[in-house]
Amino acid sequence: MIKSRRSFLKVAGIAAIGLGAAPAINFAASNSHGTGEAVMTKDPEALLARRWGMVIDTNKLDEQIAQDIVKACNNAHNIPDFNHEVDKEKYPDTRPVNKKQEIKWIWEEHFNYAFTDKEDEFLAEKFKNLDFLVTCNHCKNAPCTQACPTQATFKREDGIVMMDYHRCIGCRFCMAACPFGSRSFNFRDPRPFIPKINPEYPTRTKGVVEKCDLCAERLARGEQPYCVEAGQGAIIVGDLEDPESEVRVLLNENYSIRRKQSLGTQPSVYYVV
Amino acid sequence: MLEIAFKGSKNYWLWIVLLLAVIGAGTIAYINQFTNGLMTTGMSRDVSWGFYIANFTFLVGVAAGGVMVVIPYYIHDYEKFHRITILGEFLAVAALVMCLLFIIVDLGQPTRVLNVLLYPSPKSILFYDMLVLNGYLFLNIVIGWKVLEAERNQVKPPMWTKPLTYLSIPFAIGIHTVTAYLYCGLPGRGYWLTAILAPRFLASAFAAGPAFLIILCYFIKKFTKFDPGWEAMQTLAKIVCWAVIANLFFFLCECFVVFYSGIPSHTAHLQYLLFGYHGYHALVPWMWSGFILMTLGAIFLIIPKLRNNYTLLPVSCAMIFIGAWIDKGLGMISGGFVPSPLHHVTEYAPTGNEIMVTLGVYATGFLVLTILYKLATTVKEEIRG
């Protein structure tokens, strides 16, 4: 009893010192100017857009490039690889995986799966075995953000559909709502299956949904998304509302298609074919 | 009044212990799921809702079915239902308890469930589903309890229960309509994207709920001295009969539109459920048995001689109840996910752990139901004796 009271007083004392010291520390930290309060500033280098969009130029895409893109995205975003040999020492008792429960942000699909509403009996031979890349479409009218009961998935003013991994309750309503199968759920702790953790991006916990975020954190630093970097010109992102932007020029000069246009979700990912 | 639940026969306690054992086993299975994640279930990236949400949907129907005794008694003064109204209301309470538990066990992050209240999202149908389900649960507990208490004290129930009873009617319709809206407002899911979904849900609810109530009446007659009344059961049977016929009719309407129009994103799902799709047909025998059970049940209930048969009636009701469970509990949810939005076929079957959790939830519901029915029947025995 006495002991616990003493330890309480000790903790309280330390806390009091901390409170007293805080202004002094702030004062030191703020270079003797300003108030020491946190201020949010935008990186002057940040890439901005009124509505972010993506153009995938299928003419420039081949199997190797597609694989490089998927790999770059997976590695950077700490996406678990269910084929990865688990470190038994670090993660003992890891149960066998169910491949149907995997996580995908951007991946390869054949034409008839990527464009289910463009079922073509006599599809041009060159398309039949071509690997199309599919990912979140960052729809203008996103059904997933409408379905979410906690606003854990939401649309930013610049058109990017984002996820808050800390608010998501894991109800998976967004997965039922997405007409493109672009969302994945963490059926288990993904960490044992991440080959090499990238400390620049958070890992996720079990029980939350995730998907492509158009590398919003990179755009904010003035960098291009990983898929654009790895794509050798096959993927371009830019402002769909700006007629001068590279994406708009590409769309103006080429014939392009989008996935399931008839549903009215207005995907922001265009495919030049 | 709750003290009544602590006095019972040997059989009563045996049943309670059995239920507690199943709840215990279900809890152990749930702890496994809670620690390891939903990987313990058969759900997948393509079939992201499974057994839990399917049973949730079915039980919302059972809960809504309670209104089929409330409407005739309170609106049409149908005296025969006087004795069983409380049974309908308490059945709704037990069913709703199960519904809420099924939602909780389905969540990936159950400890964050209050985020739904912290960040209310009026654009999400789940927000409204939460409102109507909890509202209906609250109404039924209050009304059922107050009316029973008044009956025990042989006084009239308080005046304010009357408007609450009337309010519970739109709530009953509401819970199943809003639950249907969860599914039928999603643009990419052809199987659910149909305006007949909510009416179909209601029809099957008004069949399954009262059918179960009739079966419960048999148990009550056998194990207590309270007689719900043969005539009341017959009227209920007629309600079940027409509701199941409406349900089958709505389903045929759906089949016509889907197959005659031939739009692939809509036909694929029914094709999968009824005939198999690209060589996958796990649910085909189930679906056909479900519809055969419901059709036979309807035939047995529409012919007066068969409906009046004391031994056949519970069998017909069980057939309809099981048929409706297959239609909604097995076909409705996985059928909407197979094939996937990219037209891949990933089939779904619940795992053992998932089934154990499900049984645990059902046992909890039955425990609530047993206790509430024990109260109701004892009070009714008391005042007659």
Interface residues (C-beta under 8 A of the other chain):
Chain A: R95 N98 K100 Q101 E102 I103 K104 E109 N112 Y113 A114 T116 D117 E119 V134 P143 T145 Q146 A147 C148 P149 T150 Q151 A152 R167 C168 I169 G170 C171 R172 F173 M175 A176 A177 C178 P179 F180 G181 S184 F185 N186 F187 R188 D189 T205 K206 G207 V208 V209 K260 L263 G264 T265
Chain B: N36 G37 L38 M39 T41 M43 S44 R45 D46 S48 W49 I103 D106 L107 G108 Q109 P110 R112 V113 N115 V116 L118 Y119 S121 K123 S124 I125 L126 F127 M130 L182 Y183 L186 P187 G188 R189 P264 S265 G336 F337 S340 P341 L342 H343 H344 T346
